[in-house]
Amino acid sequence: DGVIGDASPALSPDGHSLAFLRWSSPTVSTLLVQEIGPDGKPRGEPSMVPGTGVAGGSPSSLTWAGDRQLFFAEKQRILEWEPGAKPEQVYLSSSDLAGLAIAGRDATGVPQLIAAQRNRPAPQIWKIPLQSAGSADGPPALLSKLGNDVAYPDYSPDGERVALVSRRSGNPEVWIADADGSNLRQLTRMGLKSLSVPRWSPDNRHVAFFARQGTEPQIYVIDATNNQAVPRQLTDEVPGCNIPTWSRNGKFVYC
């Protein structure tokens, strides 16, 4: 329940521990370790590595350096974990890391790590003029007034405004702007690591989106006409809800 699936298995050298990722959403994973008996069968239930599975976290690239020493990447960090302890950060990069592996040991026996660093440009929002449905009437144009590191745009039904997600405040928040990208205004101030997919209501007044206060995503709605509006939580389910869509009459939200 509430799980997309398990992935990225990594077996310890002695074959007695299996580390793997359990995904609760496309962006949130929990690092689990399953003990394995000499007969190759699981011994008890898998245990969670402390500190993983939180909103905005996504462990990856599981690599054993010994029977009890596990390294993994989490966005810009490399962490080390041993049973009975909390993961400790051993490296911090300027960009996201992936493909972590052990590349031998130095003269004192300390593991040497190798990883790929992802240098990605920040996302931007573009628009394409349409001559008719599915037919472009010119090349794509950058909405430069929205800046960088913006995503998930949605035009209001009247075409006057656009809602989007921006990280310019440090965390993802919902912002709205005029259709040409001008008059950008911050709509939410939730300060969370995971918030996405704003969608306008049919009456051009409210914006629905999903966010994670804990491990489960939930749907929120905010009044876009009020400068001091506070988001109202619409769902409280386990498993959670994400990617909202309004009904045509504006009385329901699907997720």
Disulfide bonds with the S-S distance in Angstrom:
none
